[in-house]
Amino acid sequence: MVGLSLGEKNFIQGGIAQDIRSDGRGRQHFRSFSIETGVIPQANGSARVRIGSTDVIASVKADLGKPSPYQPDQGKIEISVECSPIADPEFERRGGEQLSMELSLALQRTLLGGKSGAGAGIDLSTLKVVEGKTCWDLYIDGLVLSYDGNLLDALAIAIKAALSNTGIPKVEVVPAASPDQQADINISDDEFSYLDTSGVPVIVTLTKVGRHYIVDATLEEESQMSSAVSVAINRLGHICGLTKRGGAALDPSIILDMISVAQHVGQRLIMLVDSEIAAAEARMADDQP
């Protein structure tokens, strides 16, 4: 919980109204951010993202599973988020559980298009092993280490980077000797295939403070918000998902304008993110013996 004096609140709101925020940014500018990949060796893929003082980690675990009967030729992806009490004392109470659920649901909806993953930026058919029998299930875990606003956007960047870093073991399917038997699946220990993450979107959250809305809100700025709209944008500028939080109603014309701003900011952001991921992967390759 952020406790601000009346003067501090007026300072934040006045700066946003004049397009000069407390840290010197304009309303449509992100803070600088950094990306590290391969931060959890035991995972199939992982990444750490810092935006200002917000610090999050995403990891990907790949396990063999059974495909859904409704999508027998596809794999599955699930996302869950944990808010560490280290990040904010409030997370020790029920508030942390509630926020974790909200973030998990928002990421599932905006990045994957819902529980089925039908709108995922990853081609889920590439996770098929044996149609109707076996597929790869990807379990994505997000962890909030430090909280200074804009968690959803930071987690989305971390997930995109972790998926880019994810190696799926290559498999050899040995056909069953008879229809009553299961096919044998041999999993390689040293050969991996990598996901095409070019279609994975980023999320841009527009936070409404007074009459204006801002991107990449700090924790203090979020404390003054009336509502926020988060839009998932891919590199083509297409909208992949949308979610709203906050109790204040928004006029449809305002929502449309916020989406337009998110598309503009999102296309700039995704270029920066892709560049940072490539640089992080190059650093990791250089560090390997």
C-alpha positions in Angstrom: 0.0 0.0 0.0 1.4 3.4 -1.0 0.7 6.2 1.5 1.0 9.6 -0.2 0.3 13.1 1.2 -2.2 15.4 -0.5 0.7 17.4 -1.9 2.4 14.3 -3.3 -0.9 13.2 -5.0 -1.3 16.7 -6.5 2.3 16.6 -7.7 1.8 13.2 -9.5 -1.5 14.2 -11.0 -0.4 17.6 -12.0 2.8 16.2 -13.7 0.7 13.7 -15.7 -1.6 16.5 -16.8 1.3 18.5 -18.1 3.0 15.4 -19.7 5.9 15.6 -17.3 5.9 12.7 -14.9 7.7 12.5 -11.6 10.7 10.6 -13.2 10.8 12.9 -16.2 9.0 10.7 -18.6 6.1 11.7 -20.9 2.8 9.9 -20.7 3.6 7.4 -23.4 7.1 6.5 -22.5 8.3 3.3 -20.8 11.1 3.2 -18.2 14.3 1.6 -19.4 14.3 -2.2 -18.9 16.8 -5.1 -18.9 16.4 -8.8 -19.8 18.5 -11.8 -18.7 17.8 -15.3 -20.1 18.7 -18.7 -18.8 18.6 -17.6 -15.2 17.1 -20.9 -13.9 19.3 -23.8 -15.3 16.8 -26.5 -14.2 14.0 -25.0 -16.4 13.5 -25.5 -20.1 13.6 -21.8 -20.5 13.7 -18.7 -18.2 14.2 -15.0 -18.1 14.4 -12.1 -15.7 13.1 -8.7 -16.5 13.7 -5.5 -14.6 11.6 -2.4 -15.4 12.7 0.4 -13.0 12.5 -1.3 -9.6 9.9 -3.8 -10.7 11.7 -7.2 -10.9 10.1 -10.4 -12.2 11.2 -13.9 -13.4 9.4 -16.3 -15.8 10.3 -19.9 -16.2 9.0 -22.6 -18.6 8.8 -26.3 -17.8 8.0 -28.8 -20.6 6.4 -32.1 -19.7 4.9 -34.8 -21.9 1.1 -34.9 -21.4 -2.1 -35.9 -23.1 -3.8 -33.4 -25.5 -7.3 -32.1 -25.0 -9.9 -34.1 -26.8 -11.1 -30.8 -28.4 -7.6 -30.1 -29.8 -6.0 -33.5 -30.3 -3.3 -32.2 -32.6 -2.1 -29.4 -30.2 -0.1 -29.1 -27.1 -1.2 -27.0 -24.1 0.2 -23.9 -22.2 -0.7 -22.9 -18.7 0.4 -19.7 -16.8 0.6 -19.1 -13.1 2.0 -16.2 -11.1 3.3 -16.0 -7.6 3.8 -12.7 -5.8 6.6 -13.1 -3.3 6.2 -11.5 0.1 9.7 -10.1 -0.4 8.3 -7.8 -3.2 5.7 -6.2 -0.9 4.7 -6.9 2.7 1.1 -6.8 1.6 1.7 -10.0 -0.4 2.0 -11.9 2.9 -1.7 -11.5 3.4 -4.6 -12.5 1.2 -3.8 -9.6 -1.1 -0.9 -11.5 -2.6 -3.1 -14.5 -3.4 -5.7 -12.3 -5.0 -3.2 -10.4 -7.1 -1.5 -13.6 -8.2 -4.9 -15.0 -9.4 -5.7 -11.7 -11.2 -2.3 -11.6 -13.0 -2.5 -15.3 -14.0 -5.9 -14.9 -15.4 -5.0 -11.7 -17.2 -1.9 -13.2 -18.8 -3.8 -16.3 -19.8 -6.5 -14.2 -21.4 -4.3 -11.6 -23.1 -1.3 -13.7 -24.1 -3.0 -17.0 -24.9 -6.5 -16.0 -25.8 -8.1 -17.9 -22.9 -7.8 -21.3 -21.3 -7.6 -23.2 -24.6 -4.6 -21.2 -25.7 -6.3 -20.9 -29.1 -5.1 -17.3 -29.5 -1.5 -18.0 -28.5 1.3 -16.4 -30.3 2.9 -19.9 -30.5 1.6 -22.5 -32.9 0.4 -25.1 -30.5 0.4 -27.8 -33.2 4.3 -27.7 -33.0 3.9 -29.2 -29.5 2.1 -32.3 -30.8 4.1 -35.6 -30.4 1.4 -38.2 -31.3 -1.9 -36.9 -32.4 -4.6 -37.6 -29.8 -2.1 -39.4 -27.6 0.9 -37.3 -26.5 1.9 -33.7 -26.6 4.2 -31.3 -24.8 2.6 -29.3 -22.0 4.3 -26.0 -21.2 3.9 -24.7 -17.6 4.9 -21.1 -17.3 5.5 -19.8 -13.8 5.9 -16.1 -13.1 7.5 -14.8 -9.9 7.3 -11.2 -8.7 10.5 -10.3 -6.8 10.1 -6.5 -6.5 7.1 -4.4 -7.1 7.2 -0.8 -8.4 4.2 -0.8 -10.7 3.3 -2.3 -14.1 3.5 -6.0 -13.2 1.4 -7.3 -16.0 3.6 -5.7 -18.8 6.8 -6.8 -17.0 5.6 -10.4 -16.7 4.5 -10.5 -20.3 8.0 -9.4 -21.4 9.5 -12.0 -19.1 7.3 -14.7 -20.6 8.1 -13.8 -24.1 11.8 -13.9 -23.3 11.5 -17.2 -21.4 9.7 -18.8 -24.3 12.4 -17.6 -26.7 14.9 -19.3 -24.4 12.9 -22.5 -24.2 14.4 -25.7 -25.6 12.0 -28.6 -26.2 13.8 -32.0 -26.2 13.6 -33.8 -29.5 11.7 -37.0 -29.4 11.7 -40.2 -31.4 8.4 -42.0 -31.6 8.7 -45.8 -31.9 5.4 -47.2 -33.3 3.6 -49.8 -31.2 3.9 -53.4 -32.2 0.1 -53.8 -32.0 -2.9 -51.4 -31.8 -3.4 -52.4 -28.1 0.0 -51.1 -27.2 1.3 -47.6 -26.6 4.0 -46.2 -28.8 7.4 -45.8 -27.2 8.7 -42.2 -26.9 12.5 -41.7 -26.6 13.5 -38.3 -25.3 16.8 -36.8 -26.3 19.1 -35.5 -23.6 21.2 -33.3 -25.8 19.1 -32.3 -28.9 16.5 -29.5 -28.6 14.1 -27.6 -30.8 13.2 -24.0 -30.1 9.9 -22.3 -30.3 9.0 -19.7 -32.9 8.0 -16.8 -30.6 7.8 -14.1 -33.3 4.0 -14.0 -32.9 4.1 -13.8 -29.1 2.7 -10.3 -28.1 3.7 -7.8 -25.5 1.2 -6.1 -23.2 0.8 -2.4 -22.9 -1.2 -1.2 -20.0 -2.8 2.3 -20.2 -3.5 3.6 -16.6 -6.0 6.4 -16.3 -5.1 9.1 -13.8 -7.4 12.1 -13.8 -8.3 12.9 -17.4 -5.2 11.3 -18.9 -3.7 7.9 -19.3 -0.1 6.8 -19.1 2.0 3.7 -20.0 4.3 1.8 -17.6 2.8 3.4 -14.4 4.9 3.3 -11.3 3.5 2.1 -8.0 2.8 5.6 -6.8 1.1 6.5 -10.1 -1.0 3.3 -9.9 -2.2 4.4 -6.4 -3.9 7.4 -8.2 -5.6 5.5 -11.0 -9.3 5.2 -11.6 -9.0 2.3 -14.1 -6.5 0.6 -16.4 -6.8 -1.2 -19.8 -4.2 -3.8 -20.8 -3.8 -4.6 -24.5 -1.8 -7.4 -25.9 -0.2 -6.3 -29.2 1.9 -8.4 -31.6 4.6 -7.2 -34.0 2.0 -6.6 -36.8 0.1 -4.3 -34.5 -2.8 -6.7 -34.2 -4.7 -6.9 -30.9 -4.4 -10.4 -29.3 -6.2 -9.8 -26.1 -7.6 -7.1 -23.8 -8.4 -6.8 -20.1 -9.6 -4.0 -17.8 -9.2 -3.5 -14.1 -10.5 -0.8 -11.8 -14.0 0.1 -10.9 -14.4 3.3 -12.9 -16.4 3.0 -16.1 -14.9 4.1 -19.4 -16.6 5.6 -22.3 -16.2 3.4 -25.5 -14.6 6.3 -27.3 -11.9 6.5 -24.6 -11.3 2.8 -24.7 -10.9 3.0 -28.5 -8.4 5.8 -28.1 -6.5 3.9 -25.4 -6.3 0.8 -27.7 -4.9 3.1 -30.5 -2.2 4.4 -28.2 -1.4 0.9 -27.0 -1.0 -0.2 -30.6 1.4 2.6 -31.3 3.4 2.1 -28.1 3.3 -1.7 -28.4 4.9 -1.8 -31.8 7.8 0.4 -30.5 8.0 -1.8 -27.4 8.1 -5.1 -29.2 11.0 -4.0 -31.3 13.0 -3.1 -28.2 12.0 -6.3 -26.5 13.1 -8.4 -29.4 16.4 -6.6 -29.6 17.0 -7.1 -25.8 16.1 -10.8 -26.0 18.6 -11.3 -28.9 21.3 -9.4 -26.9 20.5 -11.5 -23.8 20.7 -14.8 -25.8 24.0 -13.7 -27.3 25.5 -12.9 -23.9 24.4 -16.3 -22.6 26.0 -18.0 -25.5 29.2 -16.1 -24.9 29.2 -17.2 -21.2 28.9 -20.9 -22.0 32.1 -22.9 -22.0 
